[in-house]
C-alpha cells in the first residue's frame, strides 16, 4: 500500500503490522509471563529487559529489577511491563480462549483460574487480575443461528453457567432437556 502526503508525494510504503498487547503489572510481570507460558502450547519467554540507574527518580524501580518481559502465547506476542501500582486490570479488556472440547474448557478454566476468581458466562480473573473468557468455539455459531428458539434456549442455559458445560449447551441448542 502506498500513501500520499499533503503535497501528493508518495510516502514510505505502509506494511501490515502485528499488534502486541502490553500488560501492566506491579512487579509481577515475569511471574505472570511464566505462568501463562506454562498453560498455553507453542509458548515461550522471548526476552527480558531490566531497569538501570537511569530514571530512578521517575520510575522508582531498583536497578536490575525486571522492566519488561516479551513472551508468546500460542504464537501471539505479548509484553509484560512492571510499571508499578498505578494501573490495574479490569473486565473492560479480556482475552478469549475458544475451546473445541469440554476437556479443553476444563483445562483452561482450571489453570487460568488457579488463585483467581470465577465469573459468570465463562469469564474468570486469574491470580494477577487479568480477565479471560473460556468458551466453546461452537457458541458464537449457536448464538447466531437463524432459529430464534434455539438461540433463546442456549442463551438461557449459558446465562446460568460459570464454567461452560458444552454438553448442556448442545442439548439446549437441540431442544433436549
Secondary structure by P-SEA (a helix, b strand, c coil): cccccccccccccccbbbbbbbbbbccaaaaaaaaaaaccccbbbcbbbbbccccccccccccccccbbbbbcccbbbbbbcccccccccccbbbbbbbccaaaaaaaaaaaacccccccccbbbccccbbbbbcccaaaaaaacccaaaaaaaaaaaaacccccaaaaaaaaaccc
